[in-house]
Structure formats: C-alpha cells, structure tokens
Amino acid sequence: MEIGITSFVETKPDVHSGEVISHAQRLREVVEEIILADQVGLDVFGVGEHHREDYAASSPAMVLAAAAPQTKNIRLTSAVTVLSSSDPVRVFQDFSTLDGISNGRAEIIAGRGSFIESFPLFGYNLNDYDELFEEHLELLLKINQSEKIEWQGKHRPAINNLGIYPRPVQSSLPIWIGSGGNQQSAIRAGLLGLPLMLAIIGGSPMQFAPIVQLYKKAATHAGHDIAKLKVGAHSIGFIGENTELAADTFFPSTQAGMNKLGKERGWPYYSRSSYDAARSFNGALYVGNPDTVAEKIIHLRKHVGITRFMLYVPLSTMPHDQVMQAIELLGTKVAPRVREEVAKWEAEIQLTGRPLF
C-alpha cells in the first residue's frame, strides 16, 4: 500500500490576510514539501499541471526535477499531465529526463485535466478534446516502448523512424491513466493494462468500487494480470494532532477554493455543513487526526480496492508550516498504521484462499 501527496501548487489569496503568494515562493515551498515527504517515508509525490494565474506549476517535470537530487526514495509523478494539449514527444523527454536525474523514480499520470485553458494556449481545438487524448496517449505509449518509432496521426506531424531521447533509467516509464470516475476511462486503462488513478473528491468513495471492478474486468478481458495492476485515489484532506482543530483549520481555505470553482462551474454553495458531511467517515474528505485519516484510508483499501492513496493538500492557500505538519503526520503516523493494518488484512485473505476483490 503506497501513501503519498498531491499538490497543484495553488496561489489563491490567503483567506485570512488576503495576501497572494508569488509563484516563485510557492514553487520553492512545494520543493521543500517534496523533500520532507521523502524524509518521512512517503512513497510518492505528485504535482499537477495547470495554466492559470492561481496555480504555479505549469511544468510539473521541472518542479519535480528541482526536488529530485535532494530526495532519495520517493517516486515523482505528474498529477496529471494534460495529455490532450501536450506534445507526447516532449512529455516523454521531460519525464525521461526527470527519471535520469532521480535515478529511476519518475512516473506520469496522463489525463484530460479538469480545466481547458491549455487548449487555446497551445493552439488546440476543444472540439477535438477526446480524439486528441486518444491519439496522444497512443503516441506516448509507443515512444515509451521503443527508442525509434514510425507513427502517423491526425493532429501531429508524422514521425518517420526517429529516435526519442533521453531514454529512462527504468525499462519504461510508469504511465497511469487519471480519471474522475468516467467508465470509459476505466475501461481504456484496463484494456491497455495501465494503472488507474481516480480523483475521489466528492460524494461517497464507495461509489468508485464498481469503477474499479469495471477496470479489472476490462484488464482481464484483454489478458492482463490484474494482480500486477495498481489503482490509486487522489483525495482532498488535512491532518492535525486533534480532529476538530484540524477540521477548523482546513475549512476556511477549503470553502474558499470550492466556492471559487463552484462559481465557475455552477456548483451549489459550499457551507460548513457540506464540509462536515464530506469529512464524515463515509465522505470524500480525509480530514482529522492520524487515526481518523488512517481508518478512512484502510476502509477505502478494503472496500474499493485502491493500492495507492494520495492526499491533496493544501486546497487553496494555507500557511506553509501547516502543510508541512500535515505531510509529516501523514508520513510518520498515518502511513505506518495503514501499511500495517492493510498487510495484516491481506495476509488473512490469502490464508483463506479468497480473492481480495
């Protein structure tokens, strides 16, 4: 069971002071967060790609590369790479370069992304949204498999027996499919035999269990060994020494962030009652003391089937020391308990001869 952190490197106004942190300062802070995550024994750190004023990381590979020489074990991934509006050749080169700098710790989570700013920015037509993703994913996978390739598509010039360099330290880069729970995305990942990362950020996490089963059914149909496939969850949360204090600390920035997005997307107003419902045991927010958060992650593993959990923190802007404390608690308190309990449960299941799911 892998435990890690996701960050979109947000630079929204501080809800208490109104101060807007600079992109430069927030980028330096997230590098410190990656270093700490490695030091406290977390397995993975993901940085999301965005092209908006209120997010600082338009190039996740560069951010991760800044932390790579200062870390030893943690895996470094995008979360996500907006593949529809990215050149797959450059995506591969960037993350293969990261793989070399980190000595084999780079990954890619490829997805469509939840924002559309990158399409006009890079000259892509939103009408080609799905077609672009399918074509770019096909090319990225082909580059990952072969040093020299022959390829022709509709939206990018052909590649005629050209080599793509540098090659990664790993035999191939791990490439995940990122999804918000779309059935077709899960089926595609299963048919391709790629690991699946689910954004579980609302409603009941248990609603994702059928998606995981659909993913595994597609993988089995395609002849892949489902025992080797990984399923991840990316969920919002915050950890403090005391559950109620953690909840009170995390609420203001969460409310501000949710209502900003809600205004853009037509969501209902995000109130304290909405927040408290979401942080209940059956909700999608992982907020509380280490025991509270660990219990929810263990439950997610047992009933949905995830093998990787990534805590998205902070939502909006929070003081850097609070974020660092949450990362430390995740690594030193939550992760050890989750790993121990999940290992015991899996051992018991194996003794009975029953499948995990």
N, C-alpha and C positions, 0 to 999 in steps of 0.2 A: 504493500500500500504506500503510494507516494503522496507526499504532502508538500504544497508549495504556495507561492504568492503570485498574484497577477496585479499589474499596475498599468493604468492608462496614462499615468504621469499628468494628472489634471492640474490646471492652473486657474480654477474658478475663484472668485472673490471669497476671502475668508468670511464666514457667516457672522462672526463677532466683530471684527475690526473693519471689514470691507476691503482690506488690503489684497492686492493681486500680486502674487509672487511672480517673479520673472521666469521666463522659460529656462534661462541659463541656471538659475538657482535650483529650480525643481529638477532639472536633469542631473545636477550634481547630487541632489538629495537621493534620487532614485538609485544612483550608483552605490551610495552608502547603504541603501536598503538591501540591494543585491548582495553586497559584501557581508552584511550582518546575517542575511538569510543563509548564506553558506556557512558562516561561523557557528550558527546554532543548529546546524544539521538538517536544514530543509533540503528537499530533493530537486526542486525546480523553481525557476523564477521566469515569469512571462511578461513581456512588455507589448502593449497593444499599439497598432498603427492608427493614427488619426491625422487629419489635415484641417484642423480648426484652431481658432485663436485660444480656446480654453483647454487645449491639450498640447503638451510639449514634445511628444515623441512621434514625429512623422517618419523616423527611420529607426525602428527597433533594433536592427542589427548593429547599428553604430553605438546605441546606448548599451547594449549587452556586451559589445566588444570592449567598451571602456571599463567594464567590471571584470571581464574575463581574466586578465593577468593577475587580478587581485583576489581571485577566488580559486578554489581547488577542486571541489567536488560537485557543486550544484549545476544542474542542467539549465541551459539558457535557451529560451524559446520566444518566438513571437506569439502574440495573443490578441488579435490574429494579424496575419498578413492579409491585406485586402487584395486577393489574387486577381480578381476581375479587372482591376485597374492598374495592375503591376506587370512589368515585363518579366516573364518567368526566368529568362536568362539572368537578369540582374538579381532577382530574388535568390536564385541558386548561388550565384557568385558571392553575394553578400553573406549568406549563411554558411557557405563553404569556407569563406574567409574567417568568419567567426569560429567555425569548427577548428580551423588551424590554430587560431590564437588561443582558444580554450582547450586545445588538445583533445578534441572529440566530444564536446559537450553541447553542441548546437542542435536545435530542433526547429521545425517550422509548424505552426498551426495555420493552415490555409482556410480562409473563409471569404464570404461576400462582404462582411462588415455590416454594421448597423447604421452607418452614415454614408451619404452619397457625394460628399464634397470632392472626393478624389477623381470622380468621373470627368467633370468638366475641367478640372485642374490638369489632367493628363490627356485630355482630348478624346475620351471615350463616350460613347452614346449609351444613355441609360436604357434605351430600348434593347440593347444587346446584353443586358445585365446577366442573364443566365447563360447565354451562349458563350460569353467571354469567360466566365468562370470554368465552364466545362473544357473549353479549348486550352486555356492557360494551365489548368490542372493537368491535362493530358501532356502538355509540353514539359511542365516541371517534373512530372514523374519520369518521362523519357530521359531528360537530362540527368536525373538522379541515378538512372540505371546504367547509362552509357557515357563514356568520355566523348565520343564523337557521334553525332546524330544526323539523320536525314529526317526532316519534318516539314510539313506544309499545312497551313491552316487558312482561315478566312480573315482573321483580324490582325495578323502579324506577318511580316515578310518571312519567306521560307528559309530554312537552314539546310544547306547542302554540304553534308559531310564535314562539318566544322567541329572542332573541339571546344568544350566549355571548361574554363579553368578559373580558379584552382579547384582541384578535387578535394573532397573532405578527408579528414583523418579516419572517420568511420567509413565502413564499406559503402554506406549510403546514408544520407541524412534522414532521420526520422521525420516523416511528414504526416501530420494529423489533419483531419477534417474538423473544422469548427462549425457548430450548428446551434441554433436556438431551439432545436427540437423538431425541426422540419423532417417529416417522414422520408422524403426523397433524399435529403442529405444523409440520413442514417443508412438508407439502402445503398446509396452510392458508396459510402465509406465501407460498408460491409462487402459489397461486390468487389471492391478494389483491395480489400484486405488491409485497409488503413486504420489506425487508431482514431477514435471518435472523441472529440471534446464538446461537451454540452454546456451551454450557458444556462444555468438554472438560477434565474434571478427573480422569479415571481411565481405565484400560485403554490401548489404543493409539489415538492420534489418527487413524490411518489408517482406523479403523472408521467414522469420520464421513464419509468420501468418498462412500459410497452414499447417505447422507442428503442431502448437497449435490446429488448428481445427481438424486435424487427431487424435491428442491426446485425445481431448474431445469426438470425435466420438467413439473412442475405449472404453473410460471410460463409456460413455452412453450405448454402446452395452453390456458391462459387468455388467451393473446395478448400477454403482456408481453415486453418486450425484456430478455432475461437479461443482456445486456452492461451494462445500467444498474443491475442489482441487486447489492447488497452482501451478503457473507457474512462474519460475524465469528466469532472464537474468544475465549472468556474462559477463561484457564488460569492455574493457580497457579504462582508462581515467585519467584525471588530472584536478583539479580545482584551479584557481587562482583568484585574485581580478580583473584582466584585461585579456580579452580573448587572445589578441595577445601575451602578456607576458607569459601567461600560455602555449600557443602553442609553443613558442620559448623555454621555459624551459623544456617542456616534450619531444620535438622532439629528442634531441641527444641520450638519453637513449633508446627511443622507436626505433629509427633507428638501433642502435647497437643490440638491442635484436631481432628485426625482421630479420635483416640480418644474425645474428648468426644462428637462427633457419632456415632461408631460405637456408643457405649453406648446412645444414644437410638434408633438405627436398626438395631441388630443386625449391624453390620459386624464382620469379624474384626479382631483386634488389629493395629494399625499399628506395625510394627517398623522398625528401621534397614534391614533387608534389603528390606522393602516400599518404603521410601523410595528406596533406591539403585536399585531396579528401575524405579521411576517416573521417576527423573531420568536414566535412560539415554537414548540417542538416540531410541529407539522408544517411550519412556514419555511420560506426560502432564504431568510436572513440568518447568518451564523454569528450571532452577537451574544456575548456573555463572558462568564469566567471560563477558564480552561476546561473544566469538567463539562459545563453546558455545551460548549462547542464540540468537544470530543465526542460526546454522546450522540450529537446530531450527525457527525461525520460517520461514525460507526453504523448508525441506523441507515444512512444513505448507502454505505457499502453493502450491508446485508440485504436491503430491500430493492435497491435499484441496480446494483452491480458495478459501481464505479471502482476503478483501481487507482485513480489519481484524483486528489482534491486540491483545488487551487482557490485560496481565499483572496477575493478582490478587496484591497484596502490601500488607501482610503477611497471613499466615494466623495467626490468634490475635493475640497481642500481642508486638511487638518494639520495641526502643528506636527512638525517632523518628529519630535520626541515621542508623541503619542503613537504615531505609526511605527516607529522603531520598537516601542514597547510591545505593541501587538505582534510584530514579527518575532520578537524574542520569545514571547509566551507561546506562540504557535510552534516554534521550534523546540523549546525546552520543556513545555508542559503538555501541549495538545498532541503533537506528533508521536512522542513515545507511547502515550496511552493508547492512541488509535492503532499504532502498529502492533502493540502487544495484544490488544483485545481482538483485532482482526486476525492475527496469526493463530490465536487460540481457537477462534471460531472456525477458521479454515481447516485447522488440524482435526477438529471434531467432525466436520463434514466429511473429510477424507476417510476417517476411520469408519464411518457408516457406509461409505461407498456411494453416497448420493452426490449428484452434481451440485455445484454451487448455485446454479440458476437453471 
